[in-house]
Amino acid sequence: MVVLVCSVPLALTGWALLDTAHRPEWVWALAGRRRVAWLAAILFGGVVVPVGLVVSSLYLVWVRRELADTEKGRLRRTRGSGSGSDSGSGPGPNSSGGGGP
């Protein structure tokens, strides 16, 4: 029983590390995440077991799903993109882009 309880944090950390390392860099960039930061956090968590359980669980439940969706082409809105007034359709009626008297 003790071996089982002690192996769970190691297994979660190993799974999170392997998954982090195998994702292509373009997936991390499109998802707006940093692979190095997550690798460092998971490795640190491997040394400090309670922190490792939290960090590995966060990665496996939250970030891993986001990366998998990005890899399949289901992009989510990242911070800093979205509800601005620039829709990319050219100058609007209130623009100062010439043509007026």
N, C-alpha and C positions, 0 to 999 in steps of 0.2 A: 504494500500500500504506500509506503514512504517513497519507494522508487517511482511509482506512478505520479504522485504529487510533485516530486522534484523534477520529473521529466516534462511536465506540461509547460512550464515557462521556457525550457530549452527548446521544445518542439515549436512553440509559437514564435520564438525568436528566430529559429532556423528557417521556418516557413516564410516569415516576413522578410528576412534577409535574401533568401533565394528569389522570392517574387520581386523584390525591389531591384535586384541585380539583373534579372532577365528581361525587364521591360525596356524597350528601345528608348533612346534619348529623346526622339521626336515626340513620343507620347507624353513624357514628362514636361517638355516645353509647351505643348499644346494645352495640357491640363493646368499649366501655371504652377507647377510644383517643382521642387528641387530635389533631385535624387540624392545628392551628397548629404543634404541636411537630414533626410529620412534614414539613410544608411548610418550616419553618425548617431542619430537618436536611438536607433534600434540596437546598434552595437553597445552604446552606453547602457541601454536598458538590459542588455545581456549580462552586464556586470552587476548592476543594481536591480535585483530581481523584481521587487514590487513596481519599480518604474518600467522595467521591461515588459511586464504584463500589460500595463496601461498603454505604452507606446506601441507595442506589437499589435495589440487588439485594435487600437485606433487606426493603425495602418491597414490591417486586414479587413476591417469592417467599413471604413470610410474612404480612405485614399485608394485602396486597391480597386474598389468598385468604380470610382471616378476614372482611374487609369484604364480599366478594362472598357468602359464605355467610350472613352476617347479613342482607344485603339480600334474599336469597332466603327468609329465614325460618328458616334453620338456625342457631339461637342456640347458642353455646357457653357453658360456665360461665366467668364472669369471676372475677377475684380478689375475695375477700370474700364470695362467695355460695356456697351449697352446703351442706356437711355440718354444719350447726348442728342443735340439737335442736328448733328451732321448725319444725314442719311445716305450721303454719297450720290445723290441724284442731281447734283449741280446746284447753281446758285438759286436761291429762293427770291421771292418778291421783295424782301427787306434787305437784300444784300447790296453792298456798295460796289458791285462788280461791273460797273460801266454801263453804257447804253442809255443813260438818262440825260435829261437836259442840263 
